[in-house]
Amino acid sequence: MPVSALIVNDVVLVYIEKQPAFFARVEKISPDSKKGWWQITFLILHLPLRTVTWILDDDQIRGLAFTMGGAEVQIYRVEPQLSPADTAHHEAGQKGSARILSMDKNND
């Protein structure tokens, strides 16, 4: 399903042949020389980390399927999922109940 355009720091899930393949973070978006096309640099969140730059059109960066090397590719933005407690804290402007855990075994 098409979504709004990507922005820098968005996390996406890339599907290849209708199967989830990898997560990536949008590092850079630059206009391409062709109108309506964009050079999108992704940091692939898989070891070893690497970046790739794909040239995509407006529809492709909004989730429309396209082919690359004969394989169907589709990009989905990952939307953060807040728990009900996180949502309530966020709406009330409250901070979460975070705890500091010591990494020192002798400091229990």
MODELLER restraints for C-alpha pairs under 7 A, 6 or more apart:
rsr = mdl.restraints
at = mdl.atoms
rsr.add(forms.Gaussian(group=physical.xy_distance, feature=features.Distance(at['CA:1:A'], at['CA:63:A']), mean=6.20, stdev=0.5))
rsr.add(forms.Gaussian(group=physical.xy_distance, feature=features.Distance(at['CA:2:A'], at['CA:62:A']), mean=4.92, stdev=0.5))
rsr.add(forms.Gaussian(group=physical.xy_distance, feature=features.Distance(at['CA:2:A'], at['CA:63:A']), mean=4.51, stdev=0.5))
rsr.add(forms.Gaussian(group=physical.xy_distance, feature=features.Distance(at['CA:2:A'], at['CA:64:A']), mean=5.95, stdev=0.5))
rsr.add(forms.Gaussian(group=physical.xy_distance, feature=features.Distance(at['CA:3:A'], at['CA:62:A']), mean=4.83, stdev=0.5))
rsr.add(forms.Gaussian(group=physical.xy_distance, feature=features.Distance(at['CA:3:A'], at['CA:63:A']), mean=6.20, stdev=0.5))
rsr.add(forms.Gaussian(group=physical.xy_distance, feature=features.Distance(at['CA:4:A'], at['CA:62:A']), mean=5.54, stdev=0.5))
rsr.add(forms.Gaussian(group=physical.xy_distance, feature=features.Distance(at['CA:5:A'], at['CA:61:A']), mean=5.94, stdev=0.5))
rsr.add(forms.Gaussian(group=physical.xy_distance, feature=features.Distance(at['CA:5:A'], at['CA:62:A']), mean=5.16, stdev=0.5))
rsr.add(forms.Gaussian(group=physical.xy_distance, feature=features.Distance(at['CA:6:A'], at['CA:61:A']), mean=6.36, stdev=0.5))
rsr.add(forms.Gaussian(group=physical.xy_distance, feature=features.Distance(at['CA:7:A'], at['CA:26:A']), mean=6.93, stdev=0.5))
rsr.add(forms.Gaussian(group=physical.xy_distance, feature=features.Distance(at['CA:8:A'], at['CA:26:A']), mean=5.03, stdev=0.5))
rsr.add(forms.Gaussian(group=physical.xy_distance, feature=features.Distance(at['CA:8:A'], at['CA:27:A']), mean=5.53, stdev=0.5))
rsr.add(forms.Gaussian(group=physical.xy_distance, feature=features.Distance(at['CA:8:A'], at['CA:28:A']), mean=5.84, stdev=0.5))
rsr.add(forms.Gaussian(group=physical.xy_distance, feature=features.Distance(at['CA:8:A'], at['CA:29:A']), mean=6.81, stdev=0.5))
rsr.add(forms.Gaussian(group=physical.xy_distance, feature=features.Distance(at['CA:9:A'], at['CA:25:A']), mean=5.72, stdev=0.5))
rsr.add(forms.Gaussian(group=physical.xy_distance, feature=features.Distance(at['CA:9:A'], at['CA:26:A']), mean=5.02, stdev=0.5))
rsr.add(forms.Gaussian(group=physical.xy_distance, feature=features.Distance(at['CA:9:A'], at['CA:27:A']), mean=6.04, stdev=0.5))
rsr.add(forms.Gaussian(group=physical.xy_distance, feature=features.Distance(at['CA:10:A'], at['CA:25:A']), mean=5.67, stdev=0.5))
rsr.add(forms.Gaussian(group=physical.xy_distance, feature=features.Distance(at['CA:10:A'], at['CA:26:A']), mean=5.41, stdev=0.5))
rsr.add(forms.Gaussian(group=physical.xy_distance, feature=features.Distance(at['CA:10:A'], at['CA:77:A']), mean=6.84, stdev=0.5))
rsr.add(forms.Gaussian(group=physical.xy_distance, feature=features.Distance(at['CA:11:A'], at['CA:23:A']), mean=6.91, stdev=0.5))
rsr.add(forms.Gaussian(group=physical.xy_distance, feature=features.Distance(at['CA:11:A'], at['CA:24:A']), mean=5.67, stdev=0.5))
rsr.add(forms.Gaussian(group=physical.xy_distance, feature=features.Distance(at['CA:11:A'], at['CA:25:A']), mean=4.41, stdev=0.5))
rsr.add(forms.Gaussian(group=physical.xy_distance, feature=features.Distance(at['CA:11:A'], at['CA:26:A']), mean=6.40, stdev=0.5))
rsr.add(forms.Gaussian(group=physical.xy_distance, feature=features.Distance(at['CA:11:A'], at['CA:77:A']), mean=6.00, stdev=0.5))
rsr.add(forms.Gaussian(group=physical.xy_distance, feature=features.Distance(at['CA:11:A'], at['CA:78:A']), mean=5.54, stdev=0.5))
rsr.add(forms.Gaussian(group=physical.xy_distance, feature=features.Distance(at['CA:12:A'], at['CA:23:A']), mean=5.62, stdev=0.5))
rsr.add(forms.Gaussian(group=physical.xy_distance, feature=features.Distance(at['CA:12:A'], at['CA:24:A']), mean=5.37, stdev=0.5))
rsr.add(forms.Gaussian(group=physical.xy_distance, feature=features.Distance(at['CA:12:A'], at['CA:25:A']), mean=6.21, stdev=0.5))
rsr.add(forms.Gaussian(group=physical.xy_distance, feature=features.Distance(at['CA:12:A'], at['CA:75:A']), mean=6.42, stdev=0.5))
rsr.add(forms.Gaussian(group=physical.xy_distance, feature=features.Distance(at['CA:12:A'], at['CA:76:A']), mean=5.36, stdev=0.5))
rsr.add(forms.Gaussian(group=physical.xy_distance, feature=features.Distance(at['CA:12:A'], at['CA:77:A']), mean=4.28, stdev=0.5))
rsr.add(forms.Gaussian(group=physical.xy_distance, feature=features.Distance(at['CA:12:A'], at['CA:78:A']), mean=5.14, stdev=0.5))
rsr.add(forms.Gaussian(group=physical.xy_distance, feature=features.Distance(at['CA:13:A'], at['CA:20:A']), mean=6.85, stdev=0.5))
rsr.add(forms.Gaussian(group=physical.xy_distance, feature=features.Distance(at['CA:13:A'], at['CA:22:A']), mean=5.89, stdev=0.5))
rsr.add(forms.Gaussian(group=physical.xy_distance, feature=features.Distance(at['CA:13:A'], at['CA:23:A']), mean=4.51, stdev=0.5))
rsr.add(forms.Gaussian(group=physical.xy_distance, feature=features.Distance(at['CA:13:A'], at['CA:24:A']), mean=6.50, stdev=0.5))
rsr.add(forms.Gaussian(group=physical.xy_distance, feature=features.Distance(at['CA:13:A'], at['CA:75:A']), mean=5.98, stdev=0.5))
rsr.add(forms.Gaussian(group=physical.xy_distance, feature=features.Distance(at['CA:13:A'], at['CA:76:A']), mean=5.24, stdev=0.5))
rsr.add(forms.Gaussian(group=physical.xy_distance, feature=features.Distance(at['CA:13:A'], at['CA:77:A']), mean=6.35, stdev=0.5))
rsr.add(forms.Gaussian(group=physical.xy_distance, feature=features.Distance(at['CA:13:A'], at['CA:78:A']), mean=6.41, stdev=0.5))
rsr.add(forms.Gaussian(group=physical.xy_distance, feature=features.Distance(at['CA:14:A'], at['CA:20:A']), mean=6.07, stdev=0.5))
rsr.add(forms.Gaussian(group=physical.xy_distance, feature=features.Distance(at['CA:14:A'], at['CA:21:A']), mean=5.72, stdev=0.5))
rsr.add(forms.Gaussian(group=physical.xy_distance, feature=features.Distance(at['CA:14:A'], at['CA:22:A']), mean=5.50, stdev=0.5))
rsr.add(forms.Gaussian(group=physical.xy_distance, feature=features.Distance(at['CA:14:A'], at['CA:23:A']), mean=6.15, stdev=0.5))
rsr.add(forms.Gaussian(group=physical.xy_distance, feature=features.Distance(at['CA:14:A'], at['CA:74:A']), mean=5.86, stdev=0.5))
rsr.add(forms.Gaussian(group=physical.xy_distance, feature=features.Distance(at['CA:14:A'], at['CA:75:A']), mean=4.71, stdev=0.5))
rsr.add(forms.Gaussian(group=physical.xy_distance, feature=features.Distance(at['CA:14:A'], at['CA:76:A']), mean=6.39, stdev=0.5))
rsr.add(forms.Gaussian(group=physical.xy_distance, feature=features.Distance(at['CA:15:A'], at['CA:21:A']), mean=5.23, stdev=0.5))
rsr.add(forms.Gaussian(group=physical.xy_distance, feature=features.Distance(at['CA:15:A'], at['CA:73:A']), mean=5.60, stdev=0.5))
rsr.add(forms.Gaussian(group=physical.xy_distance, feature=features.Distance(at['CA:15:A'], at['CA:74:A']), mean=5.16, stdev=0.5))
rsr.add(forms.Gaussian(group=physical.xy_distance, feature=features.Distance(at['CA:15:A'], at['CA:75:A']), mean=6.36, stdev=0.5))
rsr.add(forms.Gaussian(group=physical.xy_distance, feature=features.Distance(at['CA:16:A'], at['CA:71:A']), mean=6.64, stdev=0.5))
rsr.add(forms.Gaussian(group=physical.xy_distance, feature=features.Distance(at['CA:16:A'], at['CA:72:A']), mean=5.69, stdev=0.5))
rsr.add(forms.Gaussian(group=physical.xy_distance, feature=features.Distance(at['CA:16:A'], at['CA:73:A']), mean=4.65, stdev=0.5))
rsr.add(forms.Gaussian(group=physical.xy_distance, feature=features.Distance(at['CA:16:A'], at['CA:74:A']), mean=6.68, stdev=0.5))
rsr.add(forms.Gaussian(group=physical.xy_distance, feature=features.Distance(at['CA:17:A'], at['CA:71:A']), mean=6.06, stdev=0.5))
rsr.add(forms.Gaussian(group=physical.xy_distance, feature=features.Distance(at['CA:17:A'], at['CA:72:A']), mean=4.94, stdev=0.5))
rsr.add(forms.Gaussian(group=physical.xy_distance, feature=features.Distance(at['CA:17:A'], at['CA:73:A']), mean=6.34, stdev=0.5))
rsr.add(forms.Gaussian(group=physical.xy_distance, feature=features.Distance(at['CA:23:A'], at['CA:44:A']), mean=6.22, stdev=0.5))
rsr.add(forms.Gaussian(group=physical.xy_distance, feature=features.Distance(at['CA:23:A'], at['CA:45:A']), mean=5.45, stdev=0.5))
rsr.add(forms.Gaussian(group=physical.xy_distance, feature=features.Distance(at['CA:24:A'], at['CA:42:A']), mean=5.80, stdev=0.5))
rsr.add(forms.Gaussian(group=physical.xy_distance, feature=features.Distance(at['CA:24:A'], at['CA:43:A']), mean=5.28, stdev=0.5))
rsr.add(forms.Gaussian(group=physical.xy_distance, feature=features.Distance(at['CA:24:A'], at['CA:44:A']), mean=4.28, stdev=0.5))
rsr.add(forms.Gaussian(group=physical.xy_distance, feature=features.Distance(at['CA:24:A'], at['CA:45:A']), mean=5.08, stdev=0.5))
rsr.add(forms.Gaussian(group=physical.xy_distance, feature=features.Distance(at['CA:25:A'], at['CA:42:A']), mean=5.44, stdev=0.5))
rsr.add(forms.Gaussian(group=physical.xy_distance, feature=features.Distance(at['CA:25:A'], at['CA:43:A']), mean=5.13, stdev=0.5))
rsr.add(forms.Gaussian(group=physical.xy_distance, feature=features.Distance(at['CA:25:A'], at['CA:44:A']), mean=6.62, stdev=0.5))
rsr.add(forms.Gaussian(group=physical.xy_distance, feature=features.Distance(at['CA:26:A'], at['CA:41:A']), mean=6.08, stdev=0.5))
rsr.add(forms.Gaussian(group=physical.xy_distance, feature=features.Distance(at['CA:26:A'], at['CA:42:A']), mean=4.67, stdev=0.5))
rsr.add(forms.Gaussian(group=physical.xy_distance, feature=features.Distance(at['CA:26:A'], at['CA:43:A']), mean=6.48, stdev=0.5))
rsr.add(forms.Gaussian(group=physical.xy_distance, feature=features.Distance(at['CA:27:A'], at['CA:41:A']), mean=5.38, stdev=0.5))
rsr.add(forms.Gaussian(group=physical.xy_distance, feature=features.Distance(at['CA:27:A'], at['CA:42:A']), mean=5.42, stdev=0.5))
rsr.add(forms.Gaussian(group=physical.xy_distance, feature=features.Distance(at['CA:27:A'], at['CA:43:A']), mean=6.34, stdev=0.5))
rsr.add(forms.Gaussian(group=physical.xy_distance, feature=features.Distance(at['CA:28:A'], at['CA:40:A']), mean=5.80, stdev=0.5))
rsr.add(forms.Gaussian(group=physical.xy_distance, feature=features.Distance(at['CA:28:A'], at['CA:41:A']), mean=5.04, stdev=0.5))
rsr.add(forms.Gaussian(group=physical.xy_distance, feature=features.Distance(at['CA:29:A'], at['CA:38:A']), mean=6.64, stdev=0.5))
rsr.add(forms.Gaussian(group=physical.xy_distance, feature=features.Distance(at['CA:29:A'], at['CA:39:A']), mean=5.77, stdev=0.5))
rsr.add(forms.Gaussian(group=physical.xy_distance, feature=features.Distance(at['CA:29:A'], at['CA:40:A']), mean=4.68, stdev=0.5))
rsr.add(forms.Gaussian(group=physical.xy_distance, feature=features.Distance(at['CA:29:A'], at['CA:41:A']), mean=6.49, stdev=0.5))
rsr.add(forms.Gaussian(group=physical.xy_distance, feature=features.Distance(at['CA:30:A'], at['CA:38:A']), mean=5.69, stdev=0.5))
rsr.add(forms.Gaussian(group=physical.xy_distance, feature=features.Distance(at['CA:30:A'], at['CA:39:A']), mean=5.10, stdev=0.5))
rsr.add(forms.Gaussian(group=physical.xy_distance, feature=features.Distance(at['CA:30:A'], at['CA:40:A']), mean=6.56, stdev=0.5))
rsr.add(forms.Gaussian(group=physical.xy_distance, feature=features.Distance(at['CA:31:A'], at['CA:37:A']), mean=6.38, stdev=0.5))
rsr.add(forms.Gaussian(group=physical.xy_distance, feature=features.Distance(at['CA:31:A'], at['CA:38:A']), mean=4.53, stdev=0.5))
rsr.add(forms.Gaussian(group=physical.xy_distance, feature=features.Distance(at['CA:31:A'], at['CA:39:A']), mean=6.01, stdev=0.5))
rsr.add(forms.Gaussian(group=physical.xy_distance, feature=features.Distance(at['CA:32:A'], at['CA:38:A']), mean=4.76, stdev=0.5))
rsr.add(forms.Gaussian(group=physical.xy_distance, feature=features.Distance(at['CA:32:A'], at['CA:39:A']), mean=5.65, stdev=0.5))
rsr.add(forms.Gaussian(group=physical.xy_distance, feature=features.Distance(at['CA:36:A'], at['CA:57:A']), mean=5.70, stdev=0.5))
rsr.add(forms.Gaussian(group=physical.xy_distance, feature=features.Distance(at['CA:36:A'], at['CA:58:A']), mean=5.83, stdev=0.5))
rsr.add(forms.Gaussian(group=physical.xy_distance, feature=features.Distance(at['CA:37:A'], at['CA:55:A']), mean=6.62, stdev=0.5))
rsr.add(forms.Gaussian(group=physical.xy_distance, feature=features.Distance(at['CA:37:A'], at['CA:56:A']), mean=5.49, stdev=0.5))
rsr.add(forms.Gaussian(group=physical.xy_distance, feature=features.Distance(at['CA:37:A'], at['CA:57:A']), mean=4.12, stdev=0.5))
rsr.add(forms.Gaussian(group=physical.xy_distance, feature=features.Distance(at['CA:37:A'], at['CA:58:A']), mean=6.21, stdev=0.5))
rsr.add(forms.Gaussian(group=physical.xy_distance, feature=features.Distance(at['CA:38:A'], at['CA:55:A']), mean=5.44, stdev=0.5))
rsr.add(forms.Gaussian(group=physical.xy_distance, feature=features.Distance(at['CA:38:A'], at['CA:56:A']), mean=5.33, stdev=0.5))
rsr.add(forms.Gaussian(group=physical.xy_distance, feature=features.Distance(at['CA:38:A'], at['CA:57:A']), mean=6.02, stdev=0.5))
rsr.add(forms.Gaussian(group=physical.xy_distance, feature=features.Distance(at['CA:39:A'], at['CA:53:A']), mean=6.27, stdev=0.5))
rsr.add(forms.Gaussian(group=physical.xy_distance, feature=features.Distance(at['CA:39:A'], at['CA:54:A']), mean=5.71, stdev=0.5))
rsr.add(forms.Gaussian(group=physical.xy_distance, feature=features.Distance(at['CA:39:A'], at['CA:55:A']), mean=4.50, stdev=0.5))
rsr.add(forms.Gaussian(group=physical.xy_distance, feature=features.Distance(at['CA:39:A'], at['CA:56:A']), mean=6.52, stdev=0.5))
rsr.add(forms.Gaussian(group=physical.xy_distance, feature=features.Distance(at['CA:40:A'], at['CA:53:A']), mean=5.32, stdev=0.5))
rsr.add(forms.Gaussian(group=physical.xy_distance, feature=features.Distance(at['CA:40:A'], at['CA:54:A']), mean=5.38, stdev=0.5))
rsr.add(forms.Gaussian(group=physical.xy_distance, feature=features.Distance(at['CA:40:A'], at['CA:55:A']), mean=6.27, stdev=0.5))
rsr.add(forms.Gaussian(group=physical.xy_distance, feature=features.Distance(at['CA:41:A'], at['CA:51:A']), mean=6.56, stdev=0.5))
rsr.add(forms.Gaussian(group=physical.xy_distance, feature=features.Distance(at['CA:41:A'], at['CA:52:A']), mean=5.54, stdev=0.5))
rsr.add(forms.Gaussian(group=physical.xy_distance, feature=features.Distance(at['CA:41:A'], at['CA:53:A']), mean=4.13, stdev=0.5))
rsr.add(forms.Gaussian(group=physical.xy_distance, feature=features.Distance(at['CA:41:A'], at['CA:54:A']), mean=6.50, stdev=0.5))
rsr.add(forms.Gaussian(group=physical.xy_distance, feature=features.Distance(at['CA:42:A'], at['CA:51:A']), mean=5.40, stdev=0.5))
rsr.add(forms.Gaussian(group=physical.xy_distance, feature=features.Distance(at['CA:42:A'], at['CA:52:A']), mean=5.42, stdev=0.5))
rsr.add(forms.Gaussian(group=physical.xy_distance, feature=features.Distance(at['CA:42:A'], at['CA:53:A']), mean=6.25, stdev=0.5))
rsr.add(forms.Gaussian(group=physical.xy_distance, feature=features.Distance(at['CA:43:A'], at['CA:49:A']), mean=6.94, stdev=0.5))
rsr.add(forms.Gaussian(group=physical.xy_distance, feature=features.Distance(at['CA:43:A'], at['CA:50:A']), mean=5.80, stdev=0.5))
rsr.add(forms.Gaussian(group=physical.xy_distance, feature=features.Distance(at['CA:43:A'], at['CA:51:A']), mean=4.42, stdev=0.5))
rsr.add(forms.Gaussian(group=physical.xy_distance, feature=features.Distance(at['CA:43:A'], at['CA:52:A']), mean=6.75, stdev=0.5))
rsr.add(forms.Gaussian(group=physical.xy_distance, feature=features.Distance(at['CA:44:A'], at['CA:50:A']), mean=5.63, stdev=0.5))
rsr.add(forms.Gaussian(group=physical.xy_distance, feature=features.Distance(at['CA:44:A'], at['CA:51:A']), mean=5.93, stdev=0.5))
rsr.add(forms.Gaussian(group=physical.xy_distance, feature=features.Distance(at['CA:60:A'], at['CA:66:A']), mean=6.73, stdev=0.5))
rsr.add(forms.Gaussian(group=physical.xy_distance, feature=features.Distance(at['CA:61:A'], at['CA:75:A']), mean=6.81, stdev=0.5))
rsr.add(forms.Gaussian(group=physical.xy_distance, feature=features.Distance(at['CA:63:A'], at['CA:74:A']), mean=5.92, stdev=0.5))
rsr.add(forms.Gaussian(group=physical.xy_distance, feature=features.Distance(at['CA:63:A'], at['CA:75:A']), mean=5.14, stdev=0.5))
rsr.add(forms.Gaussian(group=physical.xy_distance, feature=features.Distance(at['CA:63:A'], at['CA:76:A']), mean=5.72, stdev=0.5))
rsr.add(forms.Gaussian(group=physical.xy_distance, feature=features.Distance(at['CA:64:A'], at['CA:74:A']), mean=6.33, stdev=0.5))
rsr.add(forms.Gaussian(group=physical.xy_distance, feature=features.Distance(at['CA:65:A'], at['CA:72:A']), mean=6.52, stdev=0.5))
rsr.add(forms.Gaussian(group=physical.xy_distance, feature=features.Distance(at['CA:65:A'], at['CA:73:A']), mean=5.63, stdev=0.5))
rsr.add(forms.Gaussian(group=physical.xy_distance, feature=features.Distance(at['CA:65:A'], at['CA:74:A']), mean=4.58, stdev=0.5))
rsr.add(forms.Gaussian(group=physical.xy_distance, feature=features.Distance(at['CA:66:A'], at['CA:72:A']), mean=5.63, stdev=0.5))
rsr.add(forms.Gaussian(group=physical.xy_distance, feature=features.Distance(at['CA:66:A'], at['CA:73:A']), mean=5.38, stdev=0.5))
rsr.add(forms.Gaussian(group=physical.xy_distance, feature=features.Distance(at['CA:66:A'], at['CA:74:A']), mean=6.48, stdev=0.5))
rsr.add(forms.Gaussian(group=physical.xy_distance, feature=features.Distance(at['CA:67:A'], at['CA:73:A']), mean=5.63, stdev=0.5))
rsr.add(forms.Gaussian(group=physical.xy_distance, feature=features.Distance(at['CA:89:A'], at['CA:95:A']), mean=6.30, stdev=0.5))
rsr.add(forms.Gaussian(group=physical.xy_distance, feature=features.Distance(at['CA:89:A'], at['CA:96:A']), mean=6.53, stdev=0.5))
